[in-house]
Amino acid sequence: MSTKIIKSVLIFNENQKIAPRFLLTYVLIWLFWHNQLITTFFTRGGDLLTRGNAALASVADNHYILVFFLTCFFFGLRLGYHFLKQKADALMEEGKPTETYAGSDQGLAKTEDIKRLMTMISELKTKLVTSKEREERAIKEKNVTISKFLSLQAELDDMQADNTLLEKSNEALKAQLANADHLAL
């Protein structure tokens, strides 16, 4: 019987949330027990070294063992409280009827919710497929438009080059015609 209790306490302690560490709790209880250390340090005048020496001198006896037992008592109380709380919650859970957890109407509501979610998921999948198809068509149309634009740009560049050549040859002809008119006169 006692081994069952010890095992259940150990399992319970392992499953608990992280509590303040033992050493930290010990230091805090020690500081609380020897509060004259802190009060003397802050009420004493002088430099830091003088105040520190006065604070250490104010602690007449260090009660390490007493503080250790107080820390163990604190952790024992905490462990006992949480253990008894868990056992009480378990006993309360055993006494409740199962209908409050999963009543027939709740089970139906859950299955209806699942069906509704599944239909929504299938609708979203079809919408995703159609949007991907539209995106692919848009990309293809964009590529076709860009290739048309580039071919038109190339034709425009060719026409500009031809126009430039025609202008140069036209100016050359005008210059020859002007020279011919100038010589004829």
Residue pairs with C-beta under 8 A, 6 or more apart in sequence:
8 83
9 79
9 83
12 79
12 82
12 83
12 86
13 79
16 82
19 75
19 78
22 71
22 75
25 71
25 74
25 75
26 67
26 68
26 71
29 67
29 70
29 71
29 74
30 64
30 67
31 37
31 38
33 63
33 66
33 67
33 70
34 59
34 62
34 63
36 58
36 59
37 55
37 56
37 58
37 59
38 55
40 51
40 54
40 55
40 58
41 51
41 52
41 54
41 55
42 51
44 50
44 51
44 54
44 55
45 51
46 54
